[in-house]
Amino acid sequence: MRWFEIALVVLTLASGLIWLLDKLFLAKRRAARGGLLEDADEPVLVDYAKSFFPVLAAVLMLRSFVAEPFRIPSNSMMPTLLTGDFILVNKFSYGLRLPISNQKVVSIGEPQRGDVVVFKPPHHPEQDWIKRIIGLPGDTIAYHDHQLFLNGKPVTVQPIGVYQGIGNGAEMTGAEEMQEALPGRPHHVLERTDLFRTDGDGEWTVTPGHYFVMGDNRDNSEDSRYWGLLPESNLRGKAFLIWLNCEGWFCTGAFDASRVGTAIK
């Protein structure tokens, strides 16, 4: 959605500049020629600028500094988030950032372990991804044979049962759903315990200014196990609410009203 952000900024600045130029110069010239009816009329471009600038400015401010909507495009955060969930992201949880550049201008808070965050992955900076923060600066994270370790201690899990997926998530039917006791933020994860995989195994030390992120769908998530640590500067915000769920970009598929208003934990 970077193109939308760029377009919104450009249109806001352009309409505001046109309105300002008219107020400072053009309107006075028209008033001086008020005896000529045609010259006294307000140009259509100025009329549009005056009408749209307040709306564009309000949308830009809300989207950049308050909350921004995102759509979940994949199954990597199942069972917490499903493909087709439309979520809201708190843009000021970790500080105020400028649109487009994502440069932080005001520090407010720091990410906490277990937060579900939207970010720009280092290897795909034009995209927005969503994962859960597992490791904070200074932590040592290890993952071996479906077992997560935090600072040398295994993170315990409690089996819940066999997962039954629906819609785009049907591919995960049969996976084991478990509650993972991540310190400060217990949450559900999915694992294919019948699969033996070692491609995501390893041990990592989280350096200052970085975070280790993972998807809740452990066997179907491209995360820090594969591409490394997430720089703090790439964070976009903290996901906090599901406001809609429907499959298909224009909600042409199934609609799940039960997920509307669900808090993201």
C-alpha positions, 0 to 999 in steps of 0.5 A: 500500500506504499503507492496509496500513502505516496498518493495521499501525501501528494494530493494533500500537499497539492490541494493545500498549496492551491488553496493557500496560493488562492487565499494569498494571491489569486483571490485578491486579484479576482476581488480587484477585477470584481467588475468583470463577472467572469474574472470574479468566479472562483476557478474549478481547480481552487473549488476542488482544492478547498473541498478536498483538502480538509478531508485529505488532511484528516485522513492523512493525519489519522492514517499516519499518526493514529490508526491504519487499516491492513488486510491479512494476506496469508495464513502465517499468523493462524490461528490468531489471525486468518486470511481475510481479516481486516485489522487496525494498527495503532500507529503511535504505540512505538512513537510517531513516524513520518509518512512514506519515510517511516522516520520516527520523530517522537518516541512514545513506547517500546515494543513488548514481548508478544506484541503482534506488529506490522513492519516492513521486512528488510528484504522486501521494504516495499511490503507490509508484513505481520508477525509476533515479537518473540525476542527483545534486544539482549535475548537469546532465541533458539528453535529446535524440533518444534520447541522454542527456547527463550534465554536458554529455557524452553517455552512450555506449550499446552495442547488444545486439540486438532485444528479445523480450518475453514476457507483459505485456512483449510490447508491447516486442518489437522495441525496441532493447536497449542497454547504457548506460554510466552512470558507476558503474552500466552497465545495459541500457535499451530504446528505440524507435529507430524512433519520433521523440519530442520530448515527453521532451526537455529539459535539467535542473539537479538542485538540492540535496536532489533527484534526477533519475530515469528508467525503463530503458524510455525510451519507456514511462516517466513520470519526471523528464523529465515531472514534474520532480525527485524530493525526497530526502524522498520516497525509500522505499528501494533495490531490491536483489533479485527474490524472485518473478516471476509475472503476476497479483496472485494469481500466476494467470498465468505464473511465471518461476523464473529471475528468483527471487534475481536481484540488481537492478543 
